[in-house]
Amino acid sequence: MAMKLFIAGANGGIGRQAVEQALQAGHQVTALVRDPAKLALTHPNLLIVKGDVLQPDTFAHQLQDQQAVISALGVSGSSLFGDKPTTLYSQGNANLLKAMEQYDVKRIFCISASALEVSPVNPWYARLAAKYVIQKLLKHMYADLRRMENIIKASGTEWTIIRPPQLTNESLTGHYRTAMNVFLKDCLKISRANVAHFIVNNLTNKATYRATVEIAN
């Protein structure tokens, strides 16, 4: 069934994949970007909106008549050595939730990170890397992701929080493993294309409502 989708962070790695795959699946997409020039796509079912999730007046009215929101927000230059204090994830998603409430939109996907928690079912080296490297080098981003998750979980929406591990630019395969509300064994890598595939193919899957999903190859 074709849906009307609002995608925030549409020119990021997962966001752009979500836009392209949603259009291929026949959905109508409203793509929110700060710089439309960076999303060089044209399609009869695509509306590109210039706006900023941290400035609700630039996008809130676009939530009218939407059926689902995909929040693929990402801090630009968020490498292991470029971590800076941010409120993009927490405040950005809080603004999206407020706009959703205003226009009675219930469904939202948002992207978090698997290393927020040290998985007991990952190999020992991955557990050490998560605890002593990733969590420390990305402490500001992860602190905001935790705030974001708490805000999302406290909302009255039909939310799905996706916690991918290391993201790659490998091609879409449609083959991956998932675990809902539990740790996924050997959750080490996943392509951005496959994360988007999961989202686009589970828009109305009630089993994913109010669930945290780990996903990996």
Phi and psi in degrees as a GROMACS rama.xvg file:
@    title "Ramachandran Plot"
@    xaxis  label "Phi"
@    yaxis  label "Psi"
@TYPE xy
-70.2056  138.902  ALA-2
-127.813  164.948  MET-3
-100.172  116.185  LYS-4
-115.976  138.316  LEU-5
-110.272  120.365  PHE-6
-116.738  115.389  ILE-7
-95.505  140.798  ALA-8
75.0647  37.5391  GLY-9
-72.0262  -14.3503  ALA-10
-103.352  10.8686  ASN-11
-82.8869  179.585  GLY-12
-60.6154  -53.0628  GLY-13
-74.9072  -39.4253  ILE-14
-59.4917  -46.3856  GLY-15
-64.895  -40.3435  ARG-16
-60.8682  -40.7304  GLN-17
-63.6448  -41.354  ALA-18
-59.6725  -51.47  VAL-19
-63.4057  -44.7957  GLU-20
-71.1192  -34.7796  GLN-21
-65.0209  -41.1919  ALA-22
-64.2895  -41.5794  LEU-23
-62.2505  -29.9926  GLN-24
-84.8148  -1.83782  ALA-25
94.8811  9.12  GLY-26
-81.6291  159.446  HIS-27
-94.543  128.963  GLN-28
-120.66  128.996  VAL-29
-106.853  116.788  THR-30
-106.407  119.74  ALA-31
-94.7665  121.701  LEU-32
-139.347  150.985  VAL-33
-77.641  -30.8745  ARG-34
-130.99  96.927  ASP-35
-56.2119  -25.3797  PRO-36
-63.6553  -21.5173  ALA-37
-85.1175  -5.21134  LYS-38
-117.381  81.3113  LEU-39
-83.9439  68.4318  ALA-40
-127.761  143.709  LEU-41
-132.279  138.083  THR-42
-163.549  143.621  HIS-43
-58.3511  -27.5881  PRO-44
-99.8333  15.1916  ASN-45
-115.026  127.097  LEU-46
-117.276  119.447  LEU-47
-97.6442  125.523  ILE-48
-116.385  128.603  VAL-49
-84.8346  121.604  LYS-50
-172.228  -178.738  GLY-51
-140.718  126.079  ASP-52
-62.6432  -20.3984  VAL-53
-84.1255  -3.19191  LEU-54
-127.662  86.7048  GLN-55
-55.2115  -31.294  PRO-56
-67.2495  -13.1833  ASP-57
-85.3853  -10.8773  THR-58
-143.539  -19.9155  PHE-59
-53.0682  -41.8253  ALA-60
-64.1004  -19.6289  HIS-61
-72.0534  -11.8137  GLN-62
-77.4422  -12.2199  LEU-63
-60.3925  129.052  GLN-64
72.863  3.94886  ASP-65
-76.1117  154.624  GLN-66
-109.863  -18.9552  GLN-67
-158.953  151.832  ALA-68
-118.102  133.663  VAL-69
-113.842  113.719  ILE-70
-100.6  104.369  SER-71
-113.982  44.0509  ALA-72
-67.0514  146.195  LEU-73
-153.598  140.097  GLY-74
-74.8171  128.405  VAL-75
-65.8719  136.343  SER-76
68.5327  31.3515  GLY-77
-83.0441  59.2233  SER-78
-81.177  171.722  SER-79
-60.0679  -24.7138  LEU-80
-111.626  14.6145  PHE-81
-121.321  23.4331  GLY-82
-70.6118  130.138  ASP-83
-137.899  155.268  LYS-84
-54.5653  138.187  PRO-85
-149.099  153.974  THR-86
-124.373  13.2076  THR-87
-57.39  -47.224  LEU-88
-70.2243  -48.4777  TYR-89
-71.762  -54.1489  SER-90
-71.409  -37.8711  GLN-91
-60.1375  -46.2032  GLY-92
-73.3541  -31.4933  ASN-93
-61.6487  -39.9489  ALA-94
-66.5156  -39.8146  ASN-95
-62.5456  -43.2866  LEU-96
-63.0627  -39.5834  LEU-97
-64.0726  -42.6468  LYS-98
-66.6135  -37.9125  ALA-99
-61.4456  -43.4115  MET-100
-63.099  -40.1894  GLU-101
-60.7294  -36.8975  GLN-102
-110.377  16.6368  TYR-103
56.9985  46.6257  ASP-104
-99.9493  127.886  VAL-105
-103.388  -26.4864  LYS-106
-99.3309  130.393  ARG-107
-145.016  137.729  ILE-108
-109.205  140.005  PHE-109
-139.658  155.201  CYS-110
-102.793  124.755  ILE-111
-116.129  -138.876  SER-112
-153.742  138.859  ALA-113
-66.057  -30.3305  SER-114
-77.9221  4.9685  ALA-115
-58.5106  -33.1227  LEU-116
-122.515  142.741  GLU-117
-79.7614  112.324  VAL-118
-73.8857  124.829  SER-119
-72.7156  -9.70902  PRO-120
-107.48  10.8581  VAL-121
-92.1093  159.807  ASN-122
-58.9431  156.238  PRO-123
-56.4262  -38.2277  TRP-124
-69.3569  -33.0047  TYR-125
-71.2692  -36.1353  ALA-126
-65.8823  -42.2292  ARG-127
-64.4033  -42.6239  LEU-128
-63.7538  -40.7115  ALA-129
-63.1277  -45.9207  ALA-130
-76.6251  -43.0176  LYS-131
-103.154  -11.5697  TYR-132
-117.687  -65.8442  VAL-133
-63.635  -49.8935  ILE-134
-63.3894  -30.3033  GLN-135
-82.1832  -43.1853  LYS-136
-72.7876  -24.6596  LEU-137
-114.749  35.3288  LEU-138
-61.9644  -36.3703  LYS-139
-70.2956  -46.4138  HIS-140
-63.0111  -42.8674  MET-141
-68.9367  -34.5235  TYR-142
-60.8375  -40.1815  ALA-143
-73.6476  -34.7825  ASP-144
-62.4036  -38.1487  LEU-145
-64.0843  -43.3651  ARG-146
-60.383  -42.7743  ARG-147
-59.6772  -47.586  MET-148
-59.6588  -41.5831  GLU-149
-63.2571  -39.9671  ASN-150
-65.9001  -45.2953  ILE-151
-61.8544  -46.45  ILE-152
-66.9192  -26.803  LYS-153
-83.1439  -8.07119  ALA-154
-79.811  165.868  SER-155
-93.396  20.9327  GLY-156
-89.0225  169.598  THR-157
-92.9048  82.093  GLU-158
-94.3304  153.283  TRP-159
-133.261  121.209  THR-160
-100.485  123.915  ILE-161
-103.986  129.031  ILE-162
-114.964  85.6098  ARG-163
-79.8275  155.109  PRO-164
-84.5035  -145.472  PRO-165
-58.2601  127.545  GLN-166
-92.9443  139.793  LEU-167
-124.063  168.316  THR-168
-101.088  22.8383  ASN-169
-65.7345  161.219  GLU-170
-70.8377  160.004  SER-171
-64.6409  130.206  LEU-172
-118.439  -28.8608  THR-173
76.9897  3.44733  GLY-174
-113.413  116.308  HIS-175
-164.256  168.426  TYR-176
-111.619  148.317  ARG-177
-135.617  157.669  THR-178
-144.166  131.972  ALA-179
-106.359  122.938  MET-180
64.5121  15.6425  ASN-181
-141.285  165.501  VAL-182
-74.5432  142.829  PHE-183
-96.7337  125.48  LEU-184
-62.6179  138.364  LYS-185
52.4537  48.2796  ASP-186
-84.6085  90.5159  CYS-187
-119.413  -41.8544  LEU-188
-146.858  153.272  LYS-189
-159.094  146.445  ILE-190
-82.2633  149.485  SER-191
-58.9755  -35.9948  ARG-192
-62.907  -39.4742  ALA-193
-73.8876  -31.8097  ASN-194
-61.9323  -45.8964  VAL-195
-61.8009  -38.1529  ALA-196
-60.7027  -43.4275  HIS-197
-60.0013  -45.002  PHE-198
-61.026  -53.1965  ILE-199
-63.3503  -28.2798  VAL-200
-94.705  4.21517  ASN-201
-130.995  25.8485  ASN-202
-58.1332  -38.2644  LEU-203
-116.736  17.8515  THR-204
-80.3164  104.872  ASN-205
-64.2916  -20.3669  LYS-206
-65.7029  -21.3286  ALA-207
-95.1958  -1.62054  THR-208
-69.7487  135.536  TYR-209
53.6266  45.7128  ARG-210
-132.381  147.627  ALA-211
-102.828  125.841  THR-212
-116.408  125.68  VAL-213
-95.762  144.48  GLU-214
-143.34  138.261  ILE-215
-161.836  165.627  ALA-216
